[in-house]
């Protein structure tokens, strides 16, 4: 948000990777004009702003499964994010979310047509790069486009802060219940390690291979050509918390106090509370947080 808000060209702020592989903003004092636009866009500095459009009364939650079982198997949980993506695209809208690029780096991308939306499916257990995405969202909103932004709660809050709460009439914000984000450098090193092990180029990765191991498992799969190799090496590192960004350990969003319109996650606990609905192919939990979220659910 702070880099996006910087008005200088070229920008007086840029991301610099630290020794752990996390990106942090760094100011070029020679270019800085001391306008404080970066400080005004930083919700950590401001404290989380109480943006309008919050839902009056109790939040509403749903357990959701996409009826198309084949597509649901290629989603990480119940396919709720894909349903929202399809709804936005069918109205001529724009979708922003996280994909894996050709180097298997997690990056936020702009999607405006099918079948590009398939790249959004599946979790990416690594911190993603936004790289100018906030400015692109603002540009689309200024043109009157309907926009869905799907991301971690810090990124959705960062977008709201960058927009100063404006343009909400055409913006659907959807966040996820996040476990924390490992370092992109760690992810690159892990892929390099696996490639050296196999002696072949990587052609595809799946952070949580539901198709082969079921929804309740967590096994990563990597394809070398047409051969799949599965393990829990990266999974174990992820759940150890040792690889997470330090800010994740003091995250202000580990609660229901969110400004996104809808919060999504796996619907864990379903196997105990509604076992007849659990087919081990995935179920989404959707929490409606705002009046905008209610509108999209037709409530």
C-alpha positions as CSV (number, residue, x, y, z in Angstrom):
1,X,0.0,0.0,0.0
2,X,2.8,2.4,0.9
3,X,4.7,1.9,-2.3
4,X,1.5,2.1,-4.4
5,X,0.7,5.4,-2.8
6,X,4.1,7.0,-3.5
7,X,3.5,9.7,-6.2
8,X,7.1,10.1,-7.4
9,X,8.2,8.7,-10.8
10,X,10.3,6.6,-10.6
11,X,9.0,5.8,-7.1
12,X,11.0,6.7,-4.0
13,X,10.1,3.4,-2.4
14,X,10.9,-0.1,-3.6
15,X,10.9,-3.6,-2.2
16,X,14.2,-5.0,-1.0
17,X,14.6,-8.7,0.0
18,X,16.1,-9.3,3.4
19,X,18.3,-12.2,4.4
20,X,15.3,-14.5,5.0
21,X,13.8,-13.7,1.6
22,X,11.0,-11.5,2.7
23,X,10.3,-8.2,0.9
24,X,10.3,-5.0,2.8
25,X,9.8,-1.4,1.6
26,X,12.9,0.8,1.5
27,X,12.9,4.5,0.9
28,X,15.3,6.2,-1.5
29,X,15.9,9.5,0.4
30,X,17.2,11.2,-2.7
31,X,13.8,10.8,-4.4
32,X,11.5,11.1,-1.4
33,X,9.6,14.4,-1.4
34,X,8.3,13.9,2.2
35,X,4.6,14.1,1.2
36,X,3.8,11.3,3.7
37,X,1.4,9.6,1.3
38,X,3.1,6.3,2.3
39,X,2.3,6.9,5.9
40,X,-1.4,7.8,5.2
41,X,-1.7,4.5,3.2
42,X,-0.2,2.3,6.0
43,X,-2.9,0.8,8.1
44,X,-0.3,-0.5,10.6
45,X,0.8,3.0,11.3
46,X,-2.8,4.4,11.4
47,X,-4.2,1.5,13.3
48,X,-6.9,-0.5,11.5
49,X,-9.5,2.0,10.3
50,X,-13.2,1.3,11.0
51,X,-14.3,1.5,7.4
52,X,-18.0,1.8,6.7
53,X,-20.2,-1.0,5.2
54,X,-19.9,-3.3,8.2
55,X,-22.8,-5.8,8.7
56,X,-25.2,-4.8,11.5
57,X,-25.9,-7.6,13.8
58,X,-24.3,-11.1,13.8
59,X,-22.2,-12.3,11.0
60,X,-23.6,-15.1,8.8
61,X,-21.7,-18.2,7.9
62,X,-22.2,-21.1,5.5
63,X,-20.8,-24.5,4.7
64,X,-20.6,-24.6,0.9
65,X,-19.9,-27.2,-1.8
66,X,-19.8,-26.4,-5.5
67,X,-22.2,-28.8,-7.2
68,X,-19.8,-29.5,-10.0
69,X,-17.8,-32.2,-8.3
70,X,-15.1,-32.4,-11.0
71,X,-14.2,-28.7,-10.7
72,X,-14.5,-28.8,-6.9
73,X,-11.7,-31.5,-6.9
74,X,-9.4,-29.0,-8.5
75,X,-10.3,-26.3,-5.9
76,X,-8.6,-26.3,-2.5
77,X,-11.8,-26.6,-0.5
78,X,-15.4,-26.4,-1.6
79,X,-15.0,-24.2,-4.6
80,X,-16.6,-21.0,-3.1
81,X,-13.9,-18.7,-4.5
82,X,-14.4,-20.2,-8.0
83,X,-18.2,-19.5,-7.7
84,X,-17.5,-15.9,-6.8
85,X,-14.9,-15.6,-9.6
86,X,-17.4,-17.0,-12.2
87,X,-20.1,-14.6,-10.9
88,X,-17.9,-11.6,-11.4
89,X,-16.6,-12.6,-14.8
90,X,-20.1,-13.3,-16.0
91,X,-21.0,-9.7,-15.3
92,X,-18.0,-8.5,-17.3
93,X,-16.0,-7.7,-14.1
94,X,-12.3,-8.0,-13.3
95,X,-10.8,-10.5,-10.8
96,X,-7.6,-10.1,-8.9
97,X,-6.0,-13.0,-7.1
98,X,-2.9,-15.1,-6.5
99,X,-1.5,-17.4,-9.2
100,X,1.7,-19.2,-9.8
101,X,3.7,-17.8,-12.7
102,X,5.9,-19.7,-15.1
103,X,8.7,-19.8,-12.5
104,X,6.2,-21.0,-9.8
105,X,6.5,-17.7,-7.9
106,X,3.3,-16.6,-6.2
107,X,2.1,-13.3,-7.7
108,X,-1.2,-11.4,-7.8
109,X,-2.6,-11.2,-11.3
110,X,-5.5,-9.5,-13.2
111,X,-8.0,-11.9,-14.7
112,X,-10.8,-10.8,-17.0
113,X,-11.8,-13.9,-18.9
114,X,-12.1,-17.7,-18.6
115,X,-10.2,-20.0,-18.7
116,X,-7.5,-17.8,-17.0
117,X,-9.5,-18.1,-13.8
118,X,-8.3,-21.7,-13.4
119,X,-4.9,-20.3,-12.4
120,X,-6.5,-18.9,-9.2
121,X,-7.5,-22.3,-7.9
122,X,-5.6,-23.9,-5.1
123,X,-3.8,-22.5,-2.1
124,X,-0.3,-21.0,-2.4
125,X,1.5,-21.5,0.9
126,X,4.1,-18.7,0.3
127,X,4.0,-14.9,0.4
128,X,2.8,-13.5,-2.9
129,X,4.0,-10.4,-4.7
130,X,1.5,-7.6,-5.5
131,X,3.8,-5.6,-7.8
132,X,1.6,-2.7,-8.9
133,X,-1.7,-4.6,-8.5
134,X,-3.2,-2.0,-6.2
135,X,-2.8,0.7,-8.8
136,X,-4.4,-1.6,-11.4
137,X,-7.4,-2.2,-9.1
138,X,-7.9,1.5,-8.6
139,X,-7.7,2.1,-12.3
140,X,-10.4,-0.5,-13.0
141,X,-12.6,0.9,-10.3
142,X,-12.3,4.4,-11.6
143,X,-13.5,3.1,-15.0
144,X,-16.6,1.8,-13.3
145,X,-15.7,-1.9,-13.6
146,X,-16.9,-4.5,-11.0
147,X,-13.8,-5.8,-9.3
148,X,-13.3,-8.9,-7.1
149,X,-10.1,-8.8,-5.0
150,X,-9.3,-12.1,-3.4
151,X,-6.3,-12.4,-1.0
152,X,-5.0,-12.7,2.6
153,X,-6.6,-10.3,5.1
154,X,-3.5,-8.1,5.3
155,X,-3.6,-7.6,1.5
156,X,-7.3,-6.8,1.4
157,X,-6.9,-4.3,4.3
158,X,-3.8,-2.9,2.5
159,X,-6.0,-2.3,-0.6
160,X,-8.7,-0.6,1.5
161,X,-6.1,1.6,3.1
162,X,-4.6,2.5,-0.2
163,X,-8.0,3.4,-1.6
164,X,-8.8,5.2,1.7
165,X,-12.1,3.3,1.8
166,X,-13.3,4.8,-1.6
167,X,-14.8,3.0,-4.6
168,X,-16.5,0.4,-2.4
169,X,-19.7,0.4,-4.5
170,X,-18.1,-1.8,-7.2
171,X,-15.5,-3.6,-5.1
172,X,-16.0,-7.1,-3.7
173,X,-13.3,-7.9,-1.1
174,X,-12.8,-11.5,-0.2
175,X,-10.1,-12.6,2.3
176,X,-9.0,-16.0,3.6
177,X,-8.4,-17.4,7.0
178,X,-4.6,-17.5,6.7
179,X,-2.1,-19.7,8.6
180,X,0.8,-17.3,7.8
181,X,3.2,-16.9,4.9
182,X,6.6,-18.6,4.4
183,X,9.4,-16.8,2.7
184,X,9.5,-16.8,-1.1
185,X,13.3,-17.5,-0.9
186,X,12.6,-20.6,1.1
187,X,10.1,-21.7,-1.6
188,X,12.6,-21.1,-4.3
189,X,15.3,-23.0,-2.4
190,X,12.9,-25.9,-1.8
191,X,12.1,-26.2,-5.6
192,X,15.8,-26.0,-6.4
193,X,16.5,-28.8,-3.9
194,X,13.7,-31.0,-5.4
195,X,14.9,-30.3,-8.9
196,X,18.5,-31.3,-8.0
197,X,17.1,-34.5,-6.4
198,X,15.3,-35.6,-9.5
199,X,17.6,-34.2,-12.1
200,X,14.7,-32.9,-14.1
201,X,12.8,-29.7,-14.7
202,X,9.7,-29.0,-12.7
203,X,6.5,-28.8,-14.8
204,X,3.8,-28.4,-12.2
205,X,3.3,-28.0,-8.4
206,X,0.4,-28.5,-6.0
207,X,0.9,-27.2,-2.5
208,X,-1.9,-29.5,-1.2
209,X,-2.8,-32.3,-3.5
210,X,-6.4,-33.0,-2.9
211,X,-7.0,-34.9,-6.1
212,X,-4.6,-37.8,-5.0
213,X,-4.8,-37.6,-1.2
214,X,-8.2,-36.2,-0.3
215,X,-9.3,-33.0,1.3
216,X,-8.3,-34.0,4.9
217,X,-4.7,-34.7,4.0
218,X,-1.9,-32.2,3.3
219,X,0.7,-33.6,0.9
220,X,2.5,-31.5,-1.6
221,X,3.0,-32.9,-5.1
222,X,5.6,-31.8,-7.8
223,X,5.6,-33.0,-11.4
224,X,8.8,-33.6,-13.3
225,X,7.6,-34.0,-16.8
226,X,4.6,-36.4,-16.5
227,X,5.9,-38.0,-13.3
228,X,4.5,-36.9,-9.9
229,X,6.5,-37.0,-6.8
230,X,4.7,-36.3,-3.4
231,X,6.1,-35.6,0.0
232,X,5.4,-33.6,3.2
233,X,8.8,-31.9,3.4
234,X,7.5,-28.4,2.7
235,X,4.3,-29.0,4.5
236,X,6.2,-29.9,7.7
237,X,8.3,-26.7,7.4
238,X,5.0,-24.7,6.9
239,X,3.3,-26.1,10.0
240,X,6.5,-25.7,12.1
241,X,5.9,-21.9,11.9
242,X,9.7,-21.4,11.6
243,X,9.4,-20.1,8.1
244,X,6.7,-17.6,8.6
245,X,7.1,-13.8,8.2
246,X,7.6,-12.2,11.6
247,X,4.5,-10.0,11.3
248,X,2.3,-13.1,10.9
249,X,3.1,-14.0,14.5
250,X,1.5,-10.7,15.7
251,X,-1.2,-10.6,13.0
252,X,-4.2,-8.4,13.9
253,X,-6.6,-10.4,11.7
254,X,-6.6,-13.6,13.7
255,X,-10.1,-12.8,14.7
256,X,-13.5,-12.1,13.1
257,X,-12.7,-8.3,13.1
258,X,-12.3,-8.1,9.3
259,X,-13.3,-5.5,6.7
260,X,-13.5,-7.8,3.8
261,X,-17.0,-8.5,2.5
262,X,-16.6,-12.3,2.7
263,X,-14.1,-14.5,4.5
264,X,-13.3,-17.9,3.1
265,X,-11.5,-21.0,4.5
266,X,-11.7,-24.8,4.6
267,X,-14.8,-25.8,6.7
268,X,-12.8,-27.8,9.3
269,X,-15.0,-29.3,12.0
270,X,-17.5,-30.4,9.3
271,X,-16.5,-34.0,9.8
272,X,-17.7,-33.8,13.4
273,X,-20.7,-31.4,13.2
274,X,-22.1,-32.4,9.8
275,X,-20.5,-35.7,8.8
276,X,-23.1,-36.5,6.1
277,X,-21.9,-33.4,4.2
278,X,-18.2,-34.4,4.3
279,X,-17.3,-36.4,1.2
280,X,-13.5,-35.7,1.6
281,X,-13.6,-33.7,-1.6
282,X,-13.7,-30.3,0.1
283,X,-16.1,-27.9,1.7
284,X,-15.8,-24.1,2.0
285,X,-16.6,-22.0,5.0
286,X,-17.9,-18.6,4.0
287,X,-18.5,-15.8,6.6
288,X,-20.4,-12.8,5.4
289,X,-19.0,-9.7,7.0
290,X,-20.7,-6.7,5.3
291,X,-23.8,-5.5,3.6
292,X,-21.9,-5.9,0.3
293,X,-21.3,-9.5,1.1
294,X,-25.0,-10.0,1.9
295,X,-25.9,-8.5,-1.5
296,X,-23.7,-11.1,-3.3
297,X,-25.3,-13.9,-1.3
298,X,-28.8,-12.5,-2.1
299,X,-29.6,-12.3,1.6
